[in-house]
Amino acid sequence: MLKAGIDVGSTTVKGVLLDEKGNILFEHYERHEARQAEKVLKLLEKFEEIAGKEFHLFMTGSGGGDLAKALRVRFIQEVNAVSLAVERLHPETSSAVELGGQDAKMIFWIDAGGFRRKITTMNDKCAGGTGATIDRIISKLKLPLEVATSVRFDPSKVHPVAAKCGVFAETDINSLQKAGVPAEELLISLFNAIVVQNLAVLTRGHTLRPKVILLGGPNTFFPALVECWRYHLQKLWEEKGVKYDSFSVFLPENSQYFAAIGSALFAEFEESPYRGKDGLLEFSRRSITVFKARTGERGLLKPGEDLEEFRRKYSVKPFSPPVFKRGEKVKAFLGIDGGSTSTKAVLISKKGELLATAYTLSKGNPLEDVKEVVRSLKEQVERWGAELSVLSVGVTGYAKDMLKETLGADVAVVETVAHTISAKHFFKDVDVIVDVGGQDIKVMILKDGEVKDFKLNTQCSAGNGYFLQSTAERFGYKPEEFAEVAFKAEYAPRFNFGCAVFLEQDIVNFQRLGWKPHEIMAGLAKVLPKNIWLYVVKEPNLRKLGRRFLLQGGTQRNLAAVKAQYDFIKERVPEAEVLVHPIAGEAGAFGAAIEAMRNYDGRSSFLGIEALLNLNFEIKSDETTRCSFCTNRCLRTFIYVNTKKGKRSYIIAPCEKGTAENISGVKEVVKKLNRIREENPNLQEISAKKVFESYPVKKVYREKRGFLFWKKNVIDRRKKLRFGIPRVLNFYALAPFFRGYLESLGVEKFIFSDYTSEKLVREELRGGAIDPCFPSKVVLAHIRNLLKKKPDVIFLPKVATLRSMFKDSEASHACPTVTGTPISVRAVLTKEEDVFKKNGITLLDPLLHFHDRELLEYEMFTTFKELLDLSKEENRKAIEEGFRALSQYQEELRKLGEKVLRKVELENRIAILVLGRPYHNDPGINHGITEELQKRGYPILTIDSLPLKEEFLKKVFKERDPFTIRDIWKKSYSENTNRKVWGALYAAGHPNLAILDLSSFRCGHDAPIYSLIEEIAEKSGTPYFTFHEIDENRPSGSIKIRVETIDYFLKERIKKLLQSNQLSSEEAV
């Protein structure tokens, strides 16, 4: 009997019909576009044409379960289906990688004494490194499919892109695109990121050994992805000494059908006769109104609600431009917003009146987009016979730096500030500004007309405007049709708020359950305010923010999005007044124009309208533009512009040194940066270096009694010992203790891993057993880095508790993820073979408790007794020396902190206190955020650098006991969490300190204190800024926006500080 298999995936339906020998008689592959049942019915009709009704049918795939029940046929789990197909068709295979629309799978066949054991791994609920991400990026880049499938992999054209999350990848791609990187290189970079991410996480400590078979749609249709797998696997095998040949990584025939084929092959083991289409027809036909009412929620309109009335009040009205007189010279200020997905521009008069607006969706080249909108503005003026004269130009948005350089713009203003300026121009007494753009969600909270706080999605652009737009297009609607379609839904599915990739998965599940596109679109509109307030702002209590809420940004053109936000706000603050910006989409451009007007002094550096419209430019980003001024060798983008004054070039690079054209230029940049660093010390950077230095200790081995020859032999062995220490985790707080302990015993040779960097992560981070927070995950890369340096010992202790500085804390535990990381590292590096044993290296990973001196003494003795031939007396004294070294380091740091505080007090300046965990001092983990703030003139302090002298403690804490926290933080079990709360209290008591709260993605200890620290800062009026959910990718665009915004608001704070001190001085006189 014939056998058929159907694989209903997240985005496609695949079907095969096999004969008795397993040969393919018919195959079909099609995107289902949310119509899974319909596509399966068509497939079944084709099967019936060929085989009648005499065949076995099996189904598989993420969307196949319910359909299999309706058809009363067997459902096969997709990993089992793929495994069977591989084992039958390519038994020589040792490993398989299948990428689907939202799933990624790896299968390992391991010899286990005469039989092959199968191990499978799958991605978790996140679909970051899969086909869904590729689809979204290709759509965003507007790459024709034939071009995308013809791209070839070239490792020299790889740019840094995150694949852990599809939204992070989108953000990185957007920033690189705005910098002028060609679309083909961006696609190569995405493929590279996907492969690296899956090798780092999905292998779970195993090695993909040859032969490796590549399966699934993305691998099938994109040759560059296959070439990328081959490139990275061959590098891995060379390092591990695994033999391979040119056929070791291969793409088989029918690679996209393996799950369908495998499910059909199950007919050899069990029966699943085809019973006809009736069950599926009934499944498709039956009314699910009751089901929707039970599991969903009301649509956007309540019964009896008047849509036309709402439309009249809240639709963004079409702009009615003024009429210009023939021959009139229209003098105007030009504002341009080079946003993430669109470019907007406006003209305003000397009085700040709007004269013209223009808008275009981004076509991938910011300069061409600007030419288009400026041409439109010019035509709007000239069609009346008037002449346009631009007085000054302001730019904002993602592309503002490029535009400022190339256009000669007079001011470049960060978009958060531009939107605030615009809002305050139209509405004088707004409490909250909610700006939702293509990729950014920005919320500015005002008090007495001044910005008190702002929230910005740090990395993730969950549920943003571009997501709504791309979902509409996927369902076959234009973006401007979204609202009309969504308002038709009586019921809407309940989406979980949060990550856009998770929303994608919800869409697939809802489609499978029978929800229609218009209902899903209504559900997406309804989840938008949850993403804004619960995910980005993390503030469910809207009432405490105020009562006048202004909605602006391009997404507010979508009336369905406005209605959802209106309802969400009014449910929580019934007396709230919800306003929509009259030029919601162009609000940022308007703010930039206002800023240009404010700063206008009769002169302008703008190259001129005609010069802009006739601008000839060339964008180049290849090996010839690669920076050679440091070992990172970053790719740079050169923009060559032809003007009347000749050819000018602009360089866009990841750092200041990269913007120099030659060595003398680099020297000038370095000189300038060094001057800034001297004026504004960064104690986070300084402590990251000082913590691994040597501090004076006594040699305790001299106290040893015994035979001289024996003593000399032991000491010589200790001196020769090469001791490896990774620069990770709590070593950033405890390294002086460990080094002092060992040096006092005669150990002299210390080898440290490199600091965390993109290069270290790229080269060494792969094959992890778990996917925890980045600081824990990167430890594996550090240990691999150390292995190459050939130490005799690698020391990676499991630090369970820390010493507490508080009188009343419940406990002083270290983070359990951090404590358990050495266990994971040992597991990965000894799973297939013991890498330490192979290299003749001893891994020491003892459990240590710093809260109990006696217990610590015992643990250190049992750890080093054999290795160092240690006596108990030596161990006890070495521990004392270790703590003495630690105290010296801490005291040095506090003296530096004291010097900084006295300086900012004297000069009426602001220093930034970083509330982070010890490992946030690692420059590769903090992503250079504090360095960027230091460059803008702010000294940086850490919790450890805060002076503890009586004069400072009295000034800061006044009558409060400085070493108690339990009255405000009851759950004081984690020492580093306790210290963050204490640091917030210290900053709250000092007028010259601002708080910068750093936290890593997935940090369960930090999450409970977010609101507490914010409350402490708010009550004291302390400037408070956050970088939460820091992860391995560096979202440079988002970091830049936040840093520039922080800089703007701190400058405003300094002005007030100066005014306050001036008033105090006058009153004293």
TALINMO-V729927 format. One record per backbone hydrogen bond with DSSP energy under -0.5 kcal/mol. NH is the residue of the N-H (numbers start at 1). CO is the residue of the C=O. If there is no record, write none. Layout:
# TALINMO-V729927
NH,CO + NH,CO
This chain:
# TALINMO-V729927
2,54 + 3,18 + 4,56 + 5,16 + 6,58 + 7,14 + 8,6 + 8,60 + 9,7 + 9,12 + 13,30 + 14,7 + 15,28 + 16,5 + 17,26 + 18,3 + 19,23 + 22,19 + 25,17 + 25,23 + 26,17 + 28,15 + 30,13 + 32,11 + 33,11 + 35,32 + 39,35 + 40,36 + 41,37 + 42,38 + 43,39 + 44,40 + 45,41 + 46,42 + 47,43 + 48,44 + 49,45 + 50,46 + 51,47 + 52,48 + 54,51 + 55,53 + 56,2 + 57,272 + 58,4 + 59,74 + 60,6 + 63,8 + 64,61 + 68,64 + 69,65 + 70,66 + 71,67 + 72,68 + 72,69 + 73,68 + 74,57 + 76,59 + 81,77 + 82,78 + 83,79 + 84,80 + 85,81 + 86,82 + 87,83 + 88,84 + 89,85 + 90,86 + 93,90 + 94,211 + 95,211 + 96,107 + 97,213 + 98,105 + 99,97 + 99,215 + 100,103 + 105,98 + 106,121 + 107,96 + 108,119 + 109,94 + 110,108 + 110,117 + 112,115 + 117,110 + 117,115 + 119,108 + 121,106 + 123,104 + 130,127 + 130,128 + 131,100 + 132,101 + 133,130 + 134,130 + 135,131 + 136,132 + 137,133 + 138,134 + 139,135 + 140,136 + 141,137 + 142,138 + 142,139 + 143,138 + 144,142 + 147,144 + 148,144 + 149,145 + 150,147 + 151,147 + 151,148 + 157,154 + 158,155 + 169,165 + 170,166 + 171,167 + 172,168 + 173,169 + 174,170 + 175,171 + 176,172 + 177,173 + 178,174 + 179,175 + 180,177 + 181,176 + 186,182 + 187,183 + 188,184 + 189,185 + 190,186 + 191,187 + 192,188 + 193,189 + 194,190 + 195,191 + 196,192 + 197,193 + 198,194 + 199,195 + 200,196 + 201,197 + 202,198 + 203,198 + 204,201 + 204,768 + 206,203 + 209,207 + 211,248 + 212,248 + 213,95 + 213,211 + 214,250 + 215,97 + 216,255 + 218,99 + 220,216 + 221,217 + 222,218 + 223,149 + 223,221 + 224,151 + 225,222 + 226,222 + 227,223 + 228,224 + 229,225 + 230,226 + 231,227 + 232,228 + 233,229 + 234,230 + 235,231 + 236,232 + 237,233 + 238,234 + 239,235 + 240,236 + 241,237 + 242,237 + 248,245 + 250,212 + 252,214 + 252,250 + 255,252 + 257,254 + 258,255 + 261,257 + 262,258 + 263,259 + 264,260 + 265,261 + 266,262 + 266,263 + 267,264 + 268,265 + 269,266 + 270,266 + 274,55 + 280,277 + 281,277 + 282,278 + 283,279 + 284,280 + 285,281 + 286,282 + 292,288 + 293,289 + 294,290 + 295,291 + 296,292 + 297,492 + 299,490 + 305,302 + 307,305 + 310,306 + 311,307 + 312,308 + 313,309 + 314,310 + 315,311 + 317,315 + 321,319 + 324,322 + 327,385 + 328,325 + 330,328 + 330,387 + 331,329 + 332,330 + 332,389 + 333,348 + 334,392 + 335,346 + 336,394 + 337,344 + 338,336 + 338,396 + 339,337 + 339,342 + 343,360 + 344,337 + 345,358 + 346,335 + 347,356 + 348,333 + 349,353 + 352,349 + 355,347 + 356,347 + 358,345 + 360,343 + 362,341 + 369,365 + 370,366 + 371,367 + 372,368 + 373,369 + 374,370 + 375,371 + 376,372 + 377,373 + 378,374 + 379,375 + 380,376 + 381,377 + 382,378 + 383,379 + 384,381 + 385,382 + 386,381 + 387,328 + 389,330 + 391,332 + 391,389 + 392,332 + 394,334 + 395,411 + 396,336 + 399,338 + 400,397 + 403,399 + 404,400 + 405,401 + 406,402 + 407,403 + 408,404 + 409,403 + 409,404 + 410,393 + 411,393 + 413,395 + 417,414 + 418,414 + 419,415 + 420,416 + 421,417 + 422,418 + 423,419 + 424,420 + 425,421 + 426,422 + 427,423 + 430,427 + 431,548 + 432,548 + 433,444 + 434,432 + 434,550 + 435,433 + 435,442 + 436,434 + 436,552 + 437,435 + 437,440 + 442,435 + 443,455 + 444,433 + 445,453 + 446,431 + 446,444 + 447,450 + 450,447 + 452,445 + 453,445 + 455,443 + 457,441 + 464,461 + 465,437 + 466,438 + 468,464 + 469,465 + 470,466 + 471,467 + 472,468 + 473,469 + 474,470 + 475,471 + 476,473 + 477,472 + 481,478 + 482,479 + 485,481 + 486,482 + 487,483 + 488,485 + 489,486 + 492,297 + 495,493 + 503,499 + 504,500 + 505,501 + 506,502 + 507,503 + 508,504 + 509,505 + 510,506 + 511,507 + 512,508 + 513,509 + 514,511 + 515,510 + 519,516 + 520,516 + 521,517 + 522,518 + 523,519 + 524,520 + 525,521 + 526,522 + 527,523 + 528,524 + 528,525 + 529,525 + 531,527 + 532,528 + 533,529 + 534,530 + 535,530 + 536,531 + 537,532 + 539,533 + 542,540 + 544,541 + 545,542 + 546,542 + 546,543 + 549,547 + 549,577 + 550,432 + 550,548 + 551,549 + 551,579 + 552,434 + 553,584 + 555,436 + 556,553 + 557,554 + 558,555 + 559,557 + 561,558 + 562,558 + 563,559 + 564,560 + 565,561 + 566,562 + 567,563 + 568,564 + 569,565 + 570,566 + 571,567 + 572,568 + 573,569 + 576,573 + 577,547 + 578,576 + 579,549 + 579,577 + 581,551 + 584,581 + 586,583 + 587,584 + 590,586 + 591,587 + 592,588 + 593,589 + 594,590 + 595,591 + 596,592 + 597,593 + 598,594 + 599,595 + 600,597 + 601,603 + 607,407 + 612,608 + 613,609 + 614,610 + 615,612 + 616,642 + 617,615 + 618,640 + 620,618 + 620,638 + 625,622 + 626,623 + 627,634 + 633,630 + 637,652 + 638,620 + 638,636 + 639,650 + 640,618 + 640,638 + 641,639 + 641,648 + 642,616 + 643,641 + 643,646 + 646,643 + 648,641 + 650,639 + 652,637 + 653,651 + 659,655 + 659,656 + 660,657 + 666,662 + 667,663 + 668,664 + 669,665 + 670,666 + 671,667 + 672,668 + 673,669 + 674,670 + 675,671 + 676,672 + 677,673 + 678,674 + 679,675 + 680,676 + 683,681 + 683,940 + 686,682 + 687,683 + 688,684 + 689,685 + 689,686 + 690,686 + 691,687 + 692,689 + 693,690 + 700,698 + 700,744 + 701,744 + 702,699 + 703,700 + 704,701 + 711,707 + 712,708 + 713,709 + 714,710 + 715,711 + 716,712 + 717,713 + 718,714 + 719,715 + 720,716 + 721,717 + 723,721 + 723,749 + 724,722 + 724,793 + 725,751 + 726,795 + 728,726 + 731,728 + 732,729 + 733,730 + 734,730 + 735,731 + 737,734 + 738,734 + 739,735 + 740,736 + 741,737 + 742,738 + 743,739 + 744,740 + 745,741 + 745,742 + 746,743 + 747,742 + 748,718 + 749,721 + 750,748 + 751,723 + 753,725 + 761,757 + 762,758 + 763,759 + 764,760 + 765,761 + 766,764 + 767,199 + 768,200 + 776,773 + 777,773 + 778,774 + 779,776 + 780,777 + 782,778 + 783,779 + 784,780 + 785,781 + 786,782 + 787,783 + 788,784 + 789,786 + 790,787 + 791,786 + 792,722 + 793,722 + 794,842 + 795,724 + 796,794 + 796,844 + 798,846 + 799,797 + 800,798 + 800,848 + 801,848 + 802,812 + 807,963 + 808,963 + 810,972 + 811,972 + 813,973 + 814,800 + 819,815 + 820,816 + 821,817 + 821,818 + 823,820 + 824,820 + 825,821 + 826,822 + 827,823 + 828,824 + 829,825 + 830,826 + 830,827 + 831,827 + 835,829 + 835,833 + 838,834 + 839,835 + 840,837 + 841,836 + 842,792 + 843,841 + 844,794 + 844,842 + 845,843 + 848,798 + 848,846 + 850,801 + 850,848 + 852,849 + 853,851 + 856,852 + 857,853 + 858,854 + 859,855 + 860,856 + 861,857 + 862,858 + 863,859 + 864,860 + 865,861 + 868,864 + 869,865 + 870,865 + 875,871 + 876,872 + 877,873 + 878,874 + 879,875 + 880,876 + 881,877 + 882,878 + 883,879 + 884,880 + 885,881 + 886,882 + 887,883 + 888,884 + 889,885 + 890,886 + 891,887 + 892,888 + 893,889 + 894,890 + 895,891 + 896,892 + 897,893 + 898,894 + 899,895 + 900,896 + 901,897 + 902,898 + 903,899 + 904,900 + 905,901 + 906,902 + 907,903 + 908,904 + 908,905 + 909,904 + 911,992 + 912,939 + 913,911 + 913,994 + 914,912 + 914,941 + 915,913 + 915,996 + 916,914 + 920,917 + 921,918 + 922,919 + 925,922 + 926,922 + 927,923 + 928,923 + 929,926 + 932,928 + 933,929 + 934,930 + 935,931 + 936,932 + 936,933 + 937,934 + 938,933 + 939,937 + 940,681 + 941,912 + 943,914 + 945,942 + 946,943 + 952,949 + 953,949 + 954,950 + 955,951 + 956,952 + 957,953 + 958,953 + 958,954 + 960,957 + 964,961 + 968,965 + 969,965 + 972,970 + 973,971 + 974,971 + 975,813 + 975,973 + 976,813 + 978,974 + 979,975 + 980,976 + 981,977 + 982,978 + 983,979 + 984,980 + 985,981 + 986,982 + 987,983 + 988,984 + 989,985 + 989,986 + 990,987 + 993,990 + 994,911 + 995,1023 + 996,913 + 997,1025 + 998,915 + 998,996 + 999,1027 + 1001,1030 + 1003,1000 + 1004,1002 + 1007,1003 + 1008,1004 + 1009,1006 + 1010,1006 + 1010,1007 + 1013,1009 + 1014,1010 + 1015,1011 + 1016,1012 + 1017,1013 + 1018,1014 + 1019,1015 + 1020,1016 + 1021,1017 + 1021,1018 + 1022,1017 + 1025,995 + 1027,997 + 1030,999 + 1031,1033 + 1035,1033 + 1036,1034 + 1039,1035 + 1040,1036 + 1041,1037 + 1042,1038 + 1043,1039 + 1044,1040 + 1045,1041 + 1046,1042 + 1047,1043 + 1048,1044 + 1049,1045 + 1050,1046 + 1051,1047 + 1052,1048 + 1053,1049 + 1054,1050 + 1055,1051 + 1056,1052 + 1057,1053 + 1058,1054 + 1059,1055 + 1060,1056 + 1061,1057 + 1062,1058 + 1063,1059 + 1064,1060 + 1065,1061 + 1066,1062 + 1067,1063 + 1068,1064 + 1069,1065
